Amino acid sequence: MVGKEAPSQRNVWPESLFGTSCADTYHILHMLTQIAGKIRLKQTPLVNHWWNVTLYVNSTGLTTSLMPYNGRMFEIQFDFLSHSLKISTTYGDTEKIPFTDGSVAGYYNEILNRLRSLDLQIKIWPVPVEVENPISFIDDTKILKYDPYSANLFWRMLVQTTRVFNRFRSGFIGKCSPVHFFWGSFDLALTRFSGRIAPEHPKVPNVSHNVVKEAYSHEVSSCGFWPGGSFTGPLFYSYAYPEPSEYSHFPVRPSGASYSENMREFILPYNAVSKSSNPDDTLLQFLSSTYEAASITGRWDRKSLERTVVFENQ
């Protein structure tokens, strides 16, 4: 940074306010990312474990990345600085929808209208997934309040998490997912694979079993960040599938981490990271020790999957 002191770790990790007090904004963003994600699902070929449908954190918010359409390419971006949804094509055409108070149904119709104005004739199944009691986008007409501060806070949490997750990812040379955002469950995730085929995953409520079977076709140790919801604040999580018998009793770090019998995963509250003296190190402890829980109790071939990495210029 020219002429300015570089920010410390403590002040780049934002405070935790996004959650129950910002329920309207949460719902708007969850449903809009589902709409964008369903468009990506419709327009892209299947990639293993549904990696073709995810969103990615970028310098202003979230993006679908480029998607094909009849020889052209287009992209949908969520901008949490100008607070707008931008649809752009590789021909230089752009449509922008401002984020304001409104309904999911209103946003849904506006997105389809803007797509048509760019000669992108796309139809999606208008029902959200991975939520209880789903209401179709068409029928979700309740007027909701959009809070720009909460939306920006949500994105800044994703930015810092992405940065540290990518550091953690670099220590693994086996099969590993990108750091990407799943719009169904509304979380940022990173998954490492043992290389072994997994037993068929049990059915999951509110999720197509075909989706579940593809997602968990191979053994995983997966970690992620969930920004919160109606019953909890933001948290980091880590789980293994299939879960080894000794997994839940494995000692993990830091001291604020615990195993949730209800969720069947290790969790660490976001505030335990953001308010620590060294947030990056605190989160890396959690990611590393929960991966060790999976790989040691699951008897992974760690020598062939890992490498020693010196983190520099982070």
SVG drawing of the C-alpha trace seen along z (x, -y; Angstrom):
<svg xmlns="http://www.w3.org/2000/svg" viewBox="-47 -8 55 56">
<polyline fill="none" stroke="black" stroke-width="0.4" points="0.0,0.0 1.5,-3.3 1.5,-6.0 -0.6,-4.0 0.2,-1.5 -0.9,2.0 -3.9,3.2 -3.3,5.6 -5.0,9.0 -7.4,7.8 -8.8,4.9 -9.3,6.7 -11.6,9.3 -15.0,7.5 -17.2,7.6 -20.0,10.1 -23.4,8.5 -24.8,10.4 -27.3,12.9 -30.7,12.9 -30.9,9.0 -30.5,8.9 -32.9,11.6 -34.4,9.7 -31.1,9.1 -30.0,12.6 -33.2,14.0 -32.8,11.6 -29.2,12.6 -29.8,16.3 -32.7,16.3 -30.8,14.2 -27.7,16.4 -30.0,19.4 -31.5,17.7 -28.0,16.9 -26.8,20.4 -29.7,22.1 -28.9,20.1 -25.4,21.4 -26.7,24.9 -28.8,24.6 -26.0,23.2 -22.9,25.2 -22.0,28.9 -21.8,31.0 -18.4,31.1 -17.6,33.6 -19.4,33.0 -21.5,30.1 -18.5,27.8 -20.0,26.3 -22.8,24.5 -20.9,22.7 -20.2,19.0 -16.9,17.4 -15.7,14.5 -14.3,11.6 -13.1,8.0 -16.6,6.6 -18.8,9.5 -19.7,12.8 -19.6,14.0 -20.9,16.9 -17.8,16.6 -18.4,16.9 -21.3,19.0 -21.9,20.1 -25.0,19.1 -25.3,19.9 -21.6,19.2 -21.5,16.2 -20.5,15.9 -22.1,14.0 -21.6,13.4 -23.7,12.5 -22.0,10.5 -23.1,9.4 -21.5,6.1 -21.6,5.3 -19.8,2.0 -22.2,0.4 -25.0,2.7 -26.2,4.0 -26.5,7.1 -24.7,6.9 -25.3,9.1 -22.7,8.6 -21.8,10.4 -18.6,10.8 -20.0,8.5 -19.8,5.6 -23.5,5.4 -24.5,4.9 -27.6,4.7 -27.5,3.6 -30.2,4.1 -29.8,2.0 -30.3,3.8 -33.2,2.0 -36.1,2.9 -38.3,5.3 -39.5,8.8 -37.8,12.0 -40.6,12.2 -39.8,8.7 -36.1,9.4 -36.8,12.7 -39.0,11.1 -36.5,8.2 -33.6,10.6 -35.5,12.6 -36.5,9.3 -32.8,8.1 -31.6,11.5 -34.2,11.2 -33.0,7.7 -29.5,9.1 -31.1,11.8 -30.5,14.5 -33.6,16.6 -33.1,18.8 -35.7,20.7 -35.0,22.2 -37.0,24.2 -38.2,21.3 -38.2,23.1 -35.3,22.7 -33.5,25.8 -32.0,26.9 -34.4,24.8 -37.3,25.8 -40.8,25.1 -39.6,23.5 -41.6,20.8 -41.2,20.4 -39.5,17.2 -42.7,16.3 -44.8,16.5 -42.3,14.9 -43.9,11.5 -43.2,10.2 -41.5,6.8 -38.1,7.1 -35.6,4.5 -32.2,4.5 -29.4,3.3 -26.3,2.3 -24.1,2.5 -25.0,6.1 -24.5,7.1 -21.1,5.5 -20.2,7.1 -21.2,10.6 -19.0,10.1 -16.0,9.0 -16.3,12.1 -16.2,14.1 -13.1,12.2 -11.1,12.9 -12.2,16.5 -11.3,17.1 -7.9,15.7 -7.1,18.1 -8.9,21.1 -6.6,20.7 -3.6,20.7 -4.8,23.9 -5.6,25.4 -2.0,25.0 -0.8,27.6 -2.6,30.4 -1.6,32.0 -4.3,34.6 -7.7,33.9 -9.1,30.7 -12.0,28.5 -11.7,24.7 -12.7,22.4 -16.3,21.8 -19.7,20.6 -22.6,23.1 -25.9,21.1 -28.1,23.9 -26.7,24.2 -25.4,20.6 -21.9,21.3 -18.3,21.0 -16.6,24.4 -13.3,26.2 -13.1,30.0 -10.1,32.4 -10.4,35.9 -8.7,39.1 -8.9,40.7 -11.2,43.5 -14.7,44.1 -17.3,43.5 -20.4,45.5 -23.6,44.1 -24.6,41.1 -27.9,41.3 -30.8,39.1 -30.7,35.5 -34.0,33.5 -34.8,30.9 -32.1,32.0 -32.4,34.2 -30.7,37.6 -29.0,37.4 -27.3,34.2 -26.2,35.8 -24.8,39.0 -22.7,36.9 -21.5,34.6 -20.3,37.4 -19.2,40.1 -15.7,40.1 -14.3,39.7 -14.0,36.1 -12.7,33.8 -14.7,30.6 -14.5,27.3 -16.5,24.1 -17.9,20.9 -21.6,20.3 -22.7,16.6 -25.5,17.5 -29.2,17.8 -32.3,18.0 -30.8,20.2 -27.1,19.4 -24.6,16.7 -21.8,17.1 -19.5,20.0 -16.7,22.2 -17.4,25.9 -15.5,29.1 -16.8,32.6 -15.8,35.9 -17.7,38.3 -17.9,41.1 -17.3,40.2 -14.7,42.5 -15.7,43.9 -13.1,42.0 -13.5,38.8 -15.8,36.9 -13.4,37.5 -10.3,36.3 -8.7,33.3 -9.0,30.2 -7.8,26.6 -8.3,23.9 -10.0,24.1 -13.2,22.6 -13.8,25.5 -16.2,28.3 -18.0,31.2 -21.7,30.8 -23.6,34.1 -26.7,32.5 -24.8,31.2 -22.2,34.0 -19.3,31.7 -16.8,29.6 -17.7,26.0 -15.9,22.8 -17.8,19.5 -16.8,16.7 -16.1,14.4 -13.6,16.9 -11.6,16.1 -12.3,12.4 -11.7,11.4 -8.5,13.4 -5.1,11.8 -4.1,13.6 -7.3,14.5 -5.5,16.1 -3.5,18.5 -6.6,19.3 -8.6,20.3 -5.6,22.3 -5.4,24.2 -9.1,25.2 -8.7,26.1 -5.5,28.1 -6.6,30.0 -10.0,31.0 -8.4,32.2 -6.0,34.2 -9.1,35.6 -10.5,36.9 -7.2,38.0 -5.8,39.8 -8.9,41.5 -9.9,42.3 -6.4,43.6 -5.7,41.5 -2.4,41.9 -1.2,38.6 2.4,38.9 1.1,38.9 -1.5,36.2 0.2,33.5 3.2,31.1 5.0,28.7 4.2,25.1 5.9,22.0 3.3,19.2 4.9,16.0 3.6,12.6 0.1,13.3"/>
</svg>
